[in-house]
Amino acid sequence: MSTANAIFTVERYEFPYLYKFPGQSSDERILFITRESDIILIFRQVMVALAAGTIFLAGVAVAQILRNLVGESVGGMVEVLSAVAALAFGASGFWWVTTLWKKSIALITNKRLSKFIYTTPWNRHNLSLPLDMIVDTGAYSKGFLQAAFKLGTFTARSSAASSGAATDDPGRVNKKYFYIENVTNAEDIHHYLHKVLFVFRQDWQKLDDFRPFLPHLKGEARKEFMKKYPEYWS
């Protein structure tokens, strides 16, 4: 990838992760990059399709009522308009949810955790957590969708804390967390990051050629694959 913004258009991220992202420092290397599971995108697209179908059926119902009250021509016009509105909503909805899914990504680098979250196809916010501020990590499933489709959430807790503003407990401390949600390999990310943090705390310079995360290869298969890349170690 030649430009930083090109990372948001990649269909599938492949090893080695030689992409560039906005704000990346010259000596920063991507160890892993991901986005939400395809299942989440399909679920959102189905919701858009159901909403578009509801618009069309509601329009057909109104058109039928108008046929009975004022005539065929008005009812037919309303039916056509409802079909156009349903198609326009479906097309724009599909584009909207697909664009947000594709552009919203999370990264692990040799310096930090970072994620870009798009709230519209044009607006985003960027969150980062330096490796030296990570206290601990975890992985778990929450909610019906994650349980049904075997997805998970990875979380890293930061050493940063702020005094809580809760009126009933002014001394409360709210911990800061970094999340990567709706992924199929949350536990693997959790275990991998522990290895990264161990090396980082022993000698952070060793992360410059540390093995990037390979989510779909384990054990001997991973060892055999990594023989093609002798420049990495782990």
Beta strands, then each sheet from edge to edge (+ up, - down):
strand 1: 30-34
strand 2: 105-109
strand 3: 112-118
strand 4: 124-130
strand 5: 134-140
strand 6: 152-163
strand 7: 173-183
sheet 1: 1+ 2- 3+ 4-
sheet 2: 5+ 6- 7+
end
